[in-house]
Amino acid sequence: MATPSLDLELAPLDGEARPLNDWLTTFPLLPVVLDPYTHESAWVLDTARRVLQMFNGADCRPCWIVTSDADDARRFLGPYADELLTFADPGAKVAAGLGVERAPAILLVRQDGAVTTKAEGWDPDEWREVTESVVELTQWSRPTIPEAGDPVPFAGTPIGA
């Protein structure tokens, strides 16, 4: 797995960009990376929200990383942008720095910056593996993946393509 630079800048929608290291001081990150310009990211949006919301209150920081500017991230996420920490990633530099090649993706970034597990595209078994790592780390409840109404598996789309 990837170990990104701890100087990688993450820019929240409502604040100043800060290095990855600053976002990891208290909890590991549990980001879902989305490309707002693809159908595939839209297909998994409700499912990803449900999964991230399950970990709200756990000893991790569930968040969105949207490969666009802040305005397009807000447009794509709608009210979901206000429910969870959301980072705008124009040019997909953060996604690339985290080793993500396809969106949608979910990953666990430990406090030392290491990406310990990730799933790219939508494969319920792979997303479940990522969430199981979070459950083990945080001693939190596990989400049901897949759940009725979730999309069928798909590969996702290359980021930056």
C-alpha positions as CSV (number, residue, x, y, z in Angstrom):
1,M,0.0,0.0,0.0
2,A,1.0,3.6,-0.4
3,T,2.6,5.8,2.1
4,P,1.9,9.4,1.0
5,S,3.9,12.4,1.9
6,L,2.7,13.8,5.2
7,D,3.1,17.3,3.5
8,L,0.4,16.5,1.0
9,E,-2.1,19.4,1.2
10,L,-5.8,18.7,1.9
11,A,-8.2,21.5,1.4
12,P,-11.5,21.4,3.2
13,L,-14.5,23.1,1.6
14,D,-14.7,25.5,4.5
15,G,-11.2,26.3,5.6
16,E,-7.5,26.5,4.7
17,A,-5.5,23.7,3.2
18,R,-3.3,21.9,5.7
19,P,-0.8,19.1,5.4
20,L,-2.0,15.5,5.7
21,N,-0.1,15.2,8.9
22,D,-2.3,17.9,10.5
23,W,-5.4,15.9,9.7
24,L,-4.0,12.8,11.3
25,T,-3.0,14.2,14.7
26,T,-6.0,12.7,16.6
27,F,-7.6,10.0,14.3
28,P,-6.8,8.1,11.2
29,L,-8.7,9.2,8.0
30,L,-11.4,7.1,6.4
31,P,-11.9,8.9,3.1
32,V,-14.2,8.0,0.2
33,V,-12.7,9.4,-3.0
34,L,-15.2,10.4,-5.7
35,D,-15.0,11.8,-9.1
36,P,-18.0,14.1,-9.6
37,Y,-17.8,14.0,-13.3
38,T,-18.6,10.3,-13.6
39,H,-21.7,8.2,-13.3
40,E,-19.9,5.6,-11.2
41,S,-19.2,7.9,-8.3
42,A,-22.9,9.1,-8.4
43,W,-24.1,5.4,-8.4
44,V,-22.3,4.7,-5.1
45,L,-22.9,8.1,-3.4
46,D,-25.8,7.0,-1.2
47,T,-24.0,3.8,-0.2
48,A,-20.8,5.6,0.5
49,R,-22.6,8.1,2.7
50,R,-24.3,5.3,4.7
51,V,-20.9,3.6,5.2
52,L,-19.2,6.8,6.3
53,Q,-22.1,7.9,8.6
54,M,-21.8,4.5,10.3
55,F,-18.3,5.6,11.5
56,N,-19.3,9.0,12.6
57,G,-18.4,9.0,16.3
58,A,-15.8,6.2,15.9
59,D,-12.1,6.9,16.5
60,C,-11.5,7.8,12.9
61,R,-12.3,10.7,10.7
62,P,-14.8,9.7,7.9
63,C,-14.6,12.2,5.0
64,W,-15.1,12.8,1.3
65,I,-12.3,13.6,-1.1
66,V,-13.8,14.9,-4.3
67,T,-11.6,15.3,-7.3
68,S,-12.8,18.7,-8.3
69,D,-12.8,22.3,-7.1
70,A,-14.9,23.2,-4.0
71,D,-17.9,24.5,-6.0
72,D,-18.3,21.3,-8.0
73,A,-17.7,19.2,-4.9
74,R,-20.6,21.0,-3.2
75,R,-22.8,20.6,-6.3
76,F,-22.1,16.9,-6.5
77,L,-22.5,16.1,-2.9
78,G,-25.4,18.4,-2.2
79,P,-26.4,18.3,1.5
80,Y,-23.9,15.4,2.0
81,A,-21.1,18.0,1.8
82,D,-22.3,19.5,5.1
83,E,-22.7,16.2,6.9
84,L,-19.0,15.1,6.8
85,L,-15.6,16.7,6.4
86,T,-15.2,17.3,2.7
87,F,-12.0,17.9,0.8
88,A,-11.8,19.4,-2.7
89,D,-9.0,17.8,-4.8
90,P,-8.8,19.7,-8.1
91,G,-6.4,17.8,-10.4
92,A,-6.7,14.7,-8.2
93,K,-3.3,15.3,-6.6
94,V,-4.4,14.1,-3.1
95,A,-6.1,11.0,-4.6
96,A,-2.9,10.2,-6.6
97,G,-0.7,10.9,-3.5
98,L,-2.8,8.4,-1.6
99,G,-2.3,5.8,-4.3
100,V,-5.9,5.9,-5.6
101,E,-6.2,5.2,-9.3
102,R,-9.9,4.6,-9.7
103,A,-13.0,6.3,-8.3
104,P,-15.0,5.6,-6.3
105,A,-12.6,4.4,-3.7
106,I,-12.5,3.9,0.1
107,L,-9.3,3.7,2.1
108,L,-7.9,3.8,5.6
109,V,-5.0,6.2,6.3
110,R,-3.3,5.5,9.6
111,Q,-2.0,8.2,11.8
112,D,1.6,7.6,10.5
113,G,0.3,8.3,7.0
114,A,0.3,4.8,5.7
115,V,-2.6,3.6,3.6
116,T,-3.3,0.3,5.2
117,T,-6.2,-0.9,3.1
118,K,-8.2,0.4,0.1
119,A,-10.9,-0.6,-2.3
120,E,-11.2,1.0,-5.7
121,G,-14.4,0.8,-7.8
122,W,-17.5,-0.7,-6.1
123,D,-17.0,-4.2,-5.0
124,P,-19.0,-4.9,-1.8
125,D,-16.6,-7.6,-0.6
126,E,-13.6,-5.2,-1.0
127,W,-15.4,-2.3,0.7
128,R,-16.3,-4.7,3.5
129,E,-12.7,-5.6,4.0
130,V,-11.8,-1.9,4.4
131,T,-14.6,-1.4,6.9
132,E,-13.5,-4.5,8.8
133,S,-10.1,-2.9,9.2
134,V,-11.7,0.2,10.6
135,V,-13.9,-1.9,13.0
136,E,-10.8,-3.7,14.3
137,L,-8.9,-0.4,14.8
138,T,-11.8,1.5,16.4
139,Q,-13.8,-1.3,18.1
140,W,-16.9,0.1,16.3
141,S,-20.0,-1.4,14.8
142,R,-19.7,-2.8,11.3
143,P,-21.9,-1.5,8.5
144,T,-23.9,-3.9,6.3
145,I,-22.3,-4.1,2.9
146,P,-24.0,-4.7,0.6
147,E,-27.4,-3.5,1.6
148,A,-30.7,-3.7,-0.3
149,G,-30.6,-0.9,-2.9
150,D,-26.8,-0.8,-3.2
151,P,-25.5,-0.9,-6.8
152,V,-24.2,-4.0,-8.5
153,P,-20.3,-4.2,-8.5
154,F,-18.5,-2.1,-11.1
155,A,-14.8,-1.3,-11.7
156,G,-15.0,2.5,-11.4
157,T,-13.3,5.0,-13.6
158,P,-9.6,6.0,-13.8
159,I,-8.9,9.2,-11.9
160,G,-7.7,12.1,-14.0
161,A,-8.8,10.4,-17.3
